Amino acid sequence: MSGRDTNFYYSFLVLPAEKRRAIVAVWDFCRSVDDAVDEAPAGLEASDPRSAASQLSAWRGELAACYGAGDPATPQGRALAPLVGRFGLPRDAFEAVIDGVAMDLGRSRYATFDDLREYCLRVASAVGLLCIEIFGYTDPLTRGYAVDLGIALQLTNIVRDVGADLARGRIYLPAEDLARFGCGEDDLRRGAVTGPVRDLLAYECARARAFYEKAERELPRADRRRMVAARIMAGIYRAILDRIEMSGYDVFDGTIRVPRPRRAIIAAAIWARAMGGR
């Protein structure tokens, strides 16, 4: 993932150059792993080198090379390898990301939120745990902040991308939540914001907001300035929730985005508050 093309670009800007390069390298590696599943041709045998399973296996090998088992073969691996020791990046977090992406190969539905939470921990919270090593932190409680912020960010993505995920045959919203609001999968496929669909998506937005609030409460005062980039990510993604709600929860007609000028304003305001100690 190119940092300049994402909602995270404005959070990267506040970092010193070395840390910014490191964050982009981690992001590029993790995004490439994700693309191995999302962009692989469908219907291939697992042994086909173009298949998602084969590509994930190759990325596991590339990760091993980044940690000393040979020489990385990809631009992403070569960029990441020197950062592993420099920032003490935990290998198990990268492994968790690959494990989470691999979940998309074996399942397209989640029965309960506990099931979905495990997915979020792997594909999002694990990335957060890598990022805070680069940001730098002094209090171990900041790890809890990274975990819950990762869940909040992923839940936001899930609500925003309901339509796009349906096109891939996936529904991440827990089946227990659909049942709770009397919303069937066919209701989602119709792409109409009926009463049950609206109630379901409002519930999911509220759950995401609760995780943002929990993360912010958990962030130790000693590390609040160090986590300003993460806090900017949170601010921009919370603005996505605002726009989903303002749209009447219509997440079916295109991707809901925060305009770039608005993202810049959010980033500047959060940075100014952090630097002012507020």
C-alpha angles and dihedrals in degrees: 000000000000108000091216092063100050142074086255096064094093092050090051091054093068093059126093112259096258093051091044091055090048094050091049090050092052090045093049092050094048093044091051089054090051092048089055087073103029096048102033115114112260125243099030124139113255089244092058107104089225093057122105092240092052092047092050089052089052091051090052087055091048090051090052089052090053087058095051106279096120134310121315113248101198132067088241093053094045090052093048101044099075091048095058094078096029093061101021093241110191113237092209090065091057090046089052090054091053090046090051094050088048088059087071089064094058105034140029099180136055120209099198140014089249088061092048092046090061089055091049092050091056104041099034115013091049089056089050091054089054092048096053090056087060095042089050124230137196104196120067088216087074087076089067088052090054092049096051094041088053091054091049093051093048093048088053090052091049094054093043093048101045091117096045092047091050088056087058092048094254132125114185096176106104115258089227089061093049089052092047091060098035091247118146127200089251089059089059093045091055088063093219122131099232122171094268092046091049092049091048095050093044088054092050092048090051090051091052091049090051090057092049089052093046091050093050091050090050096051108106116233091236091064102037095103092043090055096050092115091054091046090054089052088053093048094052094046092048086055088057088057089050090054093046089054093045090052090059088251094295098157093152103074104068131314117304110231139179109236114247095245089054091049089052091051092050091049093048093048094049092045092050092050092048094049089047090055093241 
